[in-house]
Amino acid sequence: MAAPKVGAAIIGPGNIGTDLLVKLMRSDVVEVRLMSGIVPDSPGLQRAADLGIDTAADGVESVLERDDVEVVFDATAAQAHIANAPRLREAGKRAVDLTPAAIGPYVVPAVNLEEHLDSDNVNMVSCGGQATIPFVHAIDRVADISYAEIVATISSASAGPGTRQNIDHFTETTARGIEVVGGADEAKAIIILNPAEPPIMMRDTIFARVRKPDADAIQASVEAMLAEIAIYVPGIRLLLCETDGDKVTVMVEIEGAGDFLPAYAGNLDIMTAAAARVGEGVAHHRNGVRA
């Protein structure tokens, strides 16, 4: 007999929340039972209702009232999550934070999901963090990184108001995640919004200075990490892995799944894919199955 699905809610019916909803509707272990926003006639709430999902327009309030919701995905904004987090914790809800609030530990599924399956609040870092931290970790585990710098290039068309208003949060949070989760002693993050038409796919470049350069070991570690990420982000591709002395350069491209967002919005897709992976990991953990 199959284990019961874990009930979930999504706060924030925008592009991120809607794409996440579509992904989770394919899940065998997580069931979205509520989509909540603050604008009653928003297109996101209407789409959710059309898909048969209960909806509400009172933000976190309806989520707190639902006894059938265990995991809450917060796709709102940093300030909103800062207000929501203690209330969700008090209500016994597990929060997966897709905002820059960073109240809970950073989680990158391919690197450290197992360590935080019991956490009541986890943060998904940033799109650039989800795309690059795994490869920083892959390099560091075999070559010991003293300094890492990442450049995330995304289509301007895939950068909404939230992204544009949180550029500073992006760079600070991503750099910190590269150090804390990726293992680099020191890090820097840069984001570039490319206005090209047609829109470009997301591309991320990782530059690392290492103490133990071994081109074969680095290549093998990076390729192994690519396979781990591809389990939940099938559109990720390795374009370059090069070691020159103590300098390592890795470049990846991410094509989105096209669930709700366009395929070029790999930066948004990797966030929702990673969040869905975390939710499923929590569900498996609850059911006694390795994530």
N, C-alpha and C positions, 0 to 999 in steps of 0.2 A: 504494500500500500504506500503510495507516495506521501511524503511529508507535507503538511499544510503549508501553503504559501505564506510568506511574511507580508503583512499589510503595510502599505506605504502611502505617504502623501507627498505632494509636491507643492511648495509655496513659491509662487512666481510663475504665472502662465505666459511668459514671454517666449522668445525664440529658444532660449536655452531650456526652459522648463518644458516646452512643447516637444522639442527634439528628444529630451530625456524620457518623456512620457511614451513616445513612440517606441523607443528602445526597450523600455521596461515592459511594454505590452507583449513583447516576445519572450519575456522571461518565464522560466519554468518554476522559479522559486520566490519571485517578488510580484506582488499584485498591487497596483496603484488603485487606491480606493477613494482618493480625494485629490482634487486640484483646487488650490485656493489662491485668490488674488485680492485686489482691493478695488477693482473697477468692475461693477456688475456686468456691463455689456462688452467686456473686452473680447477681442477675437480669440484669444487663447482659452478663455473659459468656455466660449461657445464651441470651439473645436473639441475640447475635452468632453463637454456634454454630448456632442454628436458621436463621440466614441464610447458613450455609455458610462463615463466616469462621473461620480458625484462632484459637484462644484460648490464653491462658496466665495463670497466677496468680502470677507471680514478678516483677511490675513491669517494670522496664526490662531485666532480664536476657535474656529471650527476644528482645526487640527487637534487642539488640546482636548476637545470634547469627545474625540473619536477613540473608543476603546479598542477598535479593530485596526488601529494604526500604530506600528512599532517603529518604523524607520521614516524619518522626515528629510526630504531633500530640499534644501533652502537655495533657491535660484533667484533671490531678490537682490539685495545690495548689502554692503558691509554694515552700514548703520542699522539696517533692519535686522540683520542676523545678530548683531550685538544685543539688540533688545529681545530677540526671539530665543536666543540660546539658553539663558537661565530658566525660562518658562518651560521650554521643551525638556530640559534636564529634570526639573521638578516634577513634570508630568510623566517621567519615565520613558520619554521618547529618545531614540537614537538619531542624532543629527548628522547629515552628510552636507557639508557646507561648500557650496560652489561660489561663494562670494570671497572677496579679499579680506574678510574679517580675521581669519587665522586665529580663532580662539582655541581650537583643538590642535592636535598634532598634524603635521603635514603627512598626507598619505599619497603615495604613488604606487598603484597596484602591483606593478611588475617588480617593485623593490621592497616595499615594507608593509603590505597589506596585512600579512599574518601577525605582525607585531601589534596591530591596533584594532583587532576585531572586537575587543571588549570595551573600546573607548566610547563614551557617550556622545562625543562630538569630534568629527575629523574634518580637516580642511583639504580641499583639492588643489591647493597652491595656485596655479595659473595654467593657461593653455601652454605657454612656453615651458613651464615647469614640467607638465605632464609629458611633453614631447622630448625634453632634453635631459632631465634629471636621471632617467634610466640609463642613458648612455654615459653620462658623467660617472654614475655608479659602476657601470660596466668597465670603464677605463680604470677607475680608481682601484677596483678590487684586484687588478693584476699589475698596475703600473704606479700607483700612489701619486695622486694629483696634488701639486702644490698650488696651482692656480687654474681656474676654469673661467671661460667667458663664453656666453651664448648670445647668438643673434637670432631672434625670431622674426621672420618676415611673413606678414600676412596680407591678404587682399584688403584694401581700404573698404571694400564693399562688405566685408565680413566683420568690420569693427563698428559696433553700434555705440550709442551714447555711453553705455556703461563702461565699455572698454576705453573709450576716449577720455572719460572722466577719471579713470583709475590707472593712467599710465605710470604714475609714480608708485602706486601700490604694486603694479605689475613688476616693475624693475626691482623694487626692494624685496618683495615676497619671493620672486623667482630666484634672486641671488641668494637669499637666505636658505631657500629650499635646496639649492645646489650644494650648499655647504652642509646643512643638517642631514639631508637625505642622500645627496649624491656623494658626499665624502670629500669634496675639495676643501683645502685649507682656507682658500680665499676665492671669491667669485664675483662676477659682474654679469648683469643681464641687460640686453638692449632689445627694443622692439621697433620694427620698421613697418609702417603702413604703406603699402605699395598701391598706387592708384591705377595701375595698368588695366586696360580693357582689351580683351576679356580678362576677368579677374584671375589672378595667379593662385596656384595651390600654396598652402602653407609650406614654407621651407625653414628649417632650423639648422644652424651651424654651431657646432661645439668646438671651441679651441681649448686645448689643455696643455699645460706644461707638467711633465711627469718626472718622477725621480728614478723610475725603473723601466726605461723604454724597452719594449720587446714587441716588435711589430706583429709577429705571429700570434702571440698571446692576446694582444689588444684586439686584433681582428676577430679571433675566435670568441672572445668575450662579448664584443659588440654584436656579432651575428647571433649569439645565443640570446642576448637581450632583445634583439629585434624579433626573434621568434616568440618570446614571452609577450611582448606588447601586441604582436599581430593576432594573438588569441582574441583580444577585445577591440583592437583597432586594425582591422584587416587592410585598410588602405595605406598603411605606413610602408615606406620604401627607403632602403639605404642607398644613397647616391655616392657616398665617398667615405672611406676610412683609410687615412694615410698617416704614417708615422715618419717624421723627419727629425732625426736626432731626439731631443727631449720634447718635441712638439707634436701633438696629435690633433688631427682635424677630422671631424665626423660631420657629414651632412645628411639630413633626412628630409623626405617630402611626405606630407600627409594629405591624402585625399579622403574627404568625408564620405560617410556611407550614404548620404542623400536621403536620410529618413524623413526629416522635415526641412532641415537646412540644406542649401545647395552643396554640391560636392566640393566646391572650392573652399568652403568654410571649414577646413580641417582643424583650424584652431578652436572652433566651438565644438566640433564633433568629438575631438579627443577628450574634452572636458566632460561631455555627457557620457561618452563611452566609459571613461574612467570611473565616473560617479556610479554608473550602472553596475560596473564590476565590483565596486565597494559594497553596494547594496546586496548584490548576490553573494558576496563573500560573507557578509554578516548573516544572511539567511542560511547559508550552508553551515556556518559555525554554530548557529542556534540548533540546527538539526543534526549536529554531530558529524558533519561531513567536511573534509579538508577543503578550504577555499581554493 
